[in-house]
Amino acid sequence: MNPLECYRQTEAQGENPVQLVVLLYRQLIKDLQGALEAMQAGQVERRTAEIDHAMVVLAQLQGTLNKEKGGEVAINLGRFYDLLRASLVEAQCTVNQRILQDQIANLLTLHEAWIEVAQSQTASEKSRPPAAPRDASGEIHINADWKA
């Protein structure tokens, strides 16, 4: 399944899309760490594959930005993603390990921030009353057999 479809299904099921963002960041970091290892080992094909996959994940992250709801944060993330994409192209073309190291550090910081957002959403969801149970068709199911 492609990342966009996964995101849409997660959103449609009422799941927390922030958790998917956390997973995408984790994958992006993993890809760049793999690219760095490949660069250090002189493995051009692996480096290229890792950076290519990182670009796909980055496109997914950028494509899911909601600039209306996200406001300035979403706009700034969009700019960061543009700069990250340019940096990855530069790192690939110049075989520059430092660029990858710097971008991994940046992504680790953002990953931690997204984890905090996910945790705060989870905490606020736990304080809400549970949603009414639904049957397979999505209809609300109320058990009328209860007794006081």
Secondary structure, 3 states (H helix, E strand, C coil): CCHHHHHHHHHHCCCCHHHHHHHHHHHHHHHHHHHHHHHHHCCHHHHHHHHHHHHHHHHHHHHCCCHHHHHHHHHHHHHHHHHHHHHHHHHHHHCCHHHHHHHHHHHHHHHHHHHHHHHHHHHHHHHCCCCCCECCCCCECCCCCCCC
